[in-house]
Amino acid sequence: MRIAVEGCAHGELERIYDLIEAIQRRENYQIDLLICCGDFQSTRNLEDLQCMAVPKKHLDMCSFYKYYSGEKVAPVLTIFIGGNHEASNYLQELPYGGWVAPNIYYLGYAGVVNVNGIRIGGVSGIYKGHDYLKGRFEFSPFNENTKRSVYHIRQIDIFRLKQLSPKVDILLSHDWPRGVTSYGNKNQLLRFKPAFKDDIEGNKLGSPPCEDLMMVLQPPYWFSAHLHCKFSALIPHDAGNVTKFLALDKCLPKRRFLQVLDIESPDKDAGDKIELSYDLEWLTILHLTNHLISVKGSNGYMPGEGGDERFNFNPTEAEKKMIFESFKNDLRIPQNFSRIAEPYNPKAGTDFDFVEQPKAFLNPQTTEFCDKLKIDDPLRLAMLMTGHELNSSTYVDQMPSPHSISPDRNEDELELNDDSSSSVEGDLEPTQYISQTSLGSTLSQAKWRQDSNSELSTLDDSSLSTSNRSLMSLPTPQKQLQDSGSISDNFAIDELNLSSPKVQAGNTGEEGIARLPSEEESTNKPCEEDNPPAIKKFKRRNQAIYAKDDSD
C-alpha cells in the first residue's frame, strides 16, 4: 500500500491533493491513503473559524469547506489527527473519530483504525503539563483559555493507547515524542532551528507522554509535525525493534511537507479496494475504560498497580467477542457523514466583526457510535454537568457515500504547470441543500455517571519558536531494517521537483526518485537549500500567521 504522509496541512487541502495527483501522474502509480499529522483546520464556516486559536487578523477559511459542502471530493482516503490550530468545536463533536467530510476521517482525541490490515493509531493535540491530568471540561463557545486547553492531550488518551497489545504499524502525534532528537542528525536540526538548542539540551523538546507511549508500543513508524521542519530518527528498542521516526514540514512552497512510503498490506485479498475499519481491540478498550472519563476541570488519575480496581485493560478474547457481536460482526466504518452546519458561502464575505462562536452541538455520528458501544460522549457529559442545553442541530444534510460520488465532480482544478496567477479561487455557485430535519428524535439519552460539580481553570500557554527553516534527509535504516522489507527504495519522494528529470546530484536513484542517503552522508553532508519547484508557485493566503512563532 502506498501511503502519503503530510506534516502540518494548515487548511491547504487543495494544494495537497493537487500535489498528490501530480506525483501519481509523474510516477505512474496510485497513492492509496493520505495521513495528515495535525493542524488540519477543518473549518466549515466563519463560526468554526472563531474557535481556532490564531490571531484574528490571520483567520482564513482556506479550502476545507469545499470538501465539506460537496463542491469537491477528496480524491484519496484521508486520515488525520488534530493539532493546535484547529476548528476545535467541530473536532470536539467527534471525540472518538468520524467523517468530517466525505472520504476524510478524523481519528478523534485518540484512536486506532484498520486500513486493509494496517493498524494506524494516533493522538490529537499537543502536550501541556498543566492540563494533562484534567478532564474534558471545555466546549464552545470558548474563552481565550479554553480555546487552547481544548486541544491539549489528556492522560486518559495515552492510558488507553498503552493498553494495546498487538503491534500498531503506524502511530501519529502532532508534537514530537520527547528525546527523538538524540537519535537523528541533531546538529543539522540546530543549524536550521537554533531556538531549539536550550530545550534539546534540557530534554524539554517534545511530549513526555508520547515518548512513554513510543517506548511501550514500539511501533515500526511514528510520524509527527508541529515544529515545521523535516527531521528523521531511528529509535532502537529492546529485542531489536526499531521505530522509524519522521517529522514533516508545513504546506508551503519549497518545504518538505509530504513523504510517500510503501507498506505491505496483510490483507492481500483486498486488491485495489481500500477499506477503513474499526480496530476491535481499540473498541473494546474504549468500552472497558468508559468509567474513567472525566469532564471536570480538576486533576484526576488513572488506576495503577497497588489499588483495588482494575488497571490493566488489555482485552480478553471474551471481551472482544462481546464487542464484535455488538457491531453485528462487521467492523467496517459506516459512511454516515452528514452536514449539521451550513457550509461557508464565499459570496457572503468574511466580515468577522459580526460573527460569533457557535454553541456546542452533538454529532449524530458520535451518538450512533456511543449507543452501539455503550459508552459516553464526553461533550454531552460536560454540557449536562454544567446545566447546558443539549443542542441538536436542525440543519441536517445527508451526503451520499463518497464511493458513489465521482471525482469528476471536482471543478476548478489547479493546473500545476501554469504560472499565470498566484492563486486560484473557485467561482462555483453554493451547493443547494435538500433537507433540514430535526435530530432531536435520533439522539439518545446520556449514560451519565459523572460528578455534578465542574471546575474551570485559568491557563497560560507558552509559545514555542518555529520561525526557522529546516530541510532534512531520511537516513538509511540499518541493515536489519532493510532486510525486513518494511521500507522501500522509493520511500523518499522529491515532492518539490516534480517536473525535473533528476533530483539533486549525488542523491538520485531512478528518474525523479530521491535515493536514501547513507547514515554517514546524512550526518556529515552540509544542508543545502532546495531549488524552487517547477510546479505552480502560489502565495500562501494565510502565510503570515505561520511565518512567526506558533501560538502554544
ABEGO torsion letter per residue (X at the ends): XBBBBBBBAGGBAAAAAAAAAAAAAAAGBBBABBBBAEGAGBBABAAAAAABBBBAAABBAEAAAAAAAGABBBABBBBBBBBABBBAAAAAABAAEEBABBGBBBAEABBBBBBGGBBBBBBBEBBBAAAAABBBABBOBBBAAAAAAAABBBAAAAAAAAABABBBABBBBABBBBGAAAABBAAAAAAABAAAAAAAAAGABEBAAAAAAAAAAGBABBBBBGAGBBBBBBBBBBGGBBBBBBBBBBBBBGBBABBBBBBBBABAAAEABBBBBBBAAAAAAAAAAAAABBABABBBBBBBBGBABBABABBBAAAAAAAAAAAGGBABBBBABBBABBBBBAAAEBBAAABBBBBBBBBAAAAAAAAAAGBBBAAAAAAAAAGBBBBBBABBBBBBBAAABBAAABBGBBBAABAABABBBBABBBBBBABBBBAAAABBBBBBABBABBBBBBBBBBBBBAABBBBBBBBBBBAAAAAAGABBAAABBBAABAABABBBBGABBBBGBBBBBBAAAAAABBBBBBBBBABBBBBBAAAAAAABBBBX
